[in-house]
């Protein structure tokens, strides 16, 4: 399942960032979770069904502000509050995981999404439950920025690909 999920994540990130934000992305195995001490934000959306898990999108706060400005058609010089950035990153999570959900349903693995949640900080990490499988994919965004996508998948009794 992890190979299928990696393919779905790469497709979802490319499609959503390209279409909604006009940001080109490229998977980069040298990138991992953002832990440089700068303020960053993590958006998470879960999926529950024949496949169950959660997807985290990690970004620096400054790149999240750029994403917000692109998503809302604002100039980057305009003041963008933390709440607006949180909402935009939650919606980005909805779009990415919604794309993944659609592809899972196409493969006969129906699921539903949870509401997005946001975590902010400078040094934090997510620990997976012992029963979960973990995958992290880093992406270069327009060559200068980066995001990391972490997927935690729990085994279910439903059909497997």
C-alpha positions in Angstrom: 0.0 0.0 0.0 2.9 2.4 0.7 4.0 2.3 -2.9 0.5 3.2 -4.1 0.3 6.0 -1.5 3.6 7.4 -2.6 2.3 7.6 -6.2 -0.9 9.2 -5.1 0.8 11.8 -3.0 3.2 12.8 -5.8 0.3 13.2 -8.2 -1.8 15.1 -5.7 0.9 17.6 -4.8 1.8 18.2 -8.4 -1.8 18.7 -9.5 -2.9 20.9 -6.5 0.2 23.0 -6.3 0.4 23.4 -10.1 -3.3 24.1 -10.7 -4.3 26.1 -7.6 -1.0 27.9 -6.8 0.9 27.9 -10.1 3.8 26.4 -8.2 5.9 23.6 -9.9 6.9 20.8 -7.6 9.5 18.1 -7.9 9.9 15.2 -5.5 13.4 15.4 -3.8 14.6 12.5 -1.7 17.3 14.6 -0.1 14.6 16.7 1.6 13.0 15.5 4.9 10.9 17.1 7.5 11.6 20.8 8.1 13.5 21.1 11.3 15.7 24.2 10.9 14.4 26.0 13.9 12.4 28.6 11.8 8.7 28.9 12.5 6.8 26.4 10.6 3.3 25.1 10.2 1.8 21.6 9.7 -1.6 21.0 8.2 -3.2 17.6 8.7 -6.2 15.9 7.2 -7.1 12.3 7.9 -8.9 9.7 5.8 -11.0 6.8 7.2 -12.4 3.8 5.4 -10.9 0.8 3.6 -7.6 2.7 4.0 -7.1 4.8 7.1 -4.4 7.3 7.8 -3.4 11.0 8.1 -1.5 13.3 5.8 0.6 16.1 7.2 1.9 19.0 5.0 4.9 20.8 6.5 6.0 24.2 5.4 7.9 27.1 6.8 5.7 30.0 7.9 7.1 32.3 5.2 6.3 29.8 2.4 2.8 29.2 4.0 2.3 33.0 3.6 3.3 32.9 0.0 0.9 29.9 -0.6 -1.8 32.0 1.1 -1.2 35.0 -1.1 -1.3 32.8 -4.2 -4.4 31.0 -3.1 -6.3 34.2 -2.4 -4.9 36.4 -5.2 -3.1 38.8 -2.8 0.2 40.6 -3.2 2.9 39.1 -1.0 3.4 42.6 0.4 -0.1 42.6 1.9 -0.5 41.9 5.6 -1.6 38.3 5.9 -2.7 37.3 9.4 -2.0 34.0 11.1 -5.7 33.0 11.0 -5.8 33.5 7.3 -2.6 31.4 6.8 -4.1 28.7 9.0 -7.3 28.6 7.0 -5.4 28.5 3.7 -3.1 25.7 4.8 -6.1 23.7 6.1 -7.7 24.2 2.7 -4.5 23.1 1.0 -4.6 20.0 3.1 -8.2 19.4 2.1 -7.3 19.7 -1.6 -4.3 17.4 -1.5 -5.9 14.7 0.6 -9.2 15.1 -1.4 -7.2 14.3 -4.5 -5.8 11.2 -2.8 -9.2 10.2 -1.6 -10.7 10.4 -5.1 -7.9 8.2 -6.4 -8.4 5.7 -3.6 -12.1 5.5 -4.3 -11.3 5.0 -8.0 -9.3 1.9 -6.9 -12.2 0.5 -5.0 -11.0 1.8 -1.5 -13.7 4.2 -0.4 -12.9 6.6 2.5 -14.0 9.9 4.0 -11.9 12.8 5.1 -11.6 14.4 8.6 -11.6 18.1 9.2 -8.2 19.7 8.8 -6.1 20.8 11.8 -3.1 23.1 12.1 -0.1 22.9 14.3 2.5 25.7 14.5 5.9 25.7 16.1 9.7 25.8 15.6 10.7 22.4 16.8 8.1 19.6 16.9 7.7 16.1 15.5 4.9 13.7 15.0 5.3 10.2 16.3 3.4 7.4 14.6 1.6 4.7 16.6 3.4 1.3 16.5 0.8 -0.1 14.1 1.2 2.7 11.5 3.4 2.8 8.5 5.2 6.1 7.9 6.3 7.7 4.7 7.9 11.1 4.1 8.3 12.8 0.7 10.1 16.1 0.3 9.2 18.4 -2.6 11.1 21.3 -4.1 8.7 24.1 -5.0 9.7 26.5 -7.8 13.3 25.4 -7.0 13.6 27.8 -4.0 11.1 26.6 -1.4 10.2 23.2 0.0 7.4 21.3 1.6 7.4 17.9 3.2 4.5 15.5 3.1 4.3 12.8 5.8 1.7 10.0 5.5 0.8 7.7 8.3 -1.2 4.6 7.3 -2.9 2.1 9.6 -3.7 -1.4 8.5 -7.4 -2.1 8.0 -9.4 -5.2 7.2 -10.6 -3.7 3.9 -9.5 -4.6 0.4 -5.9 -4.0 -0.6 -4.6 -3.1 -4.0 
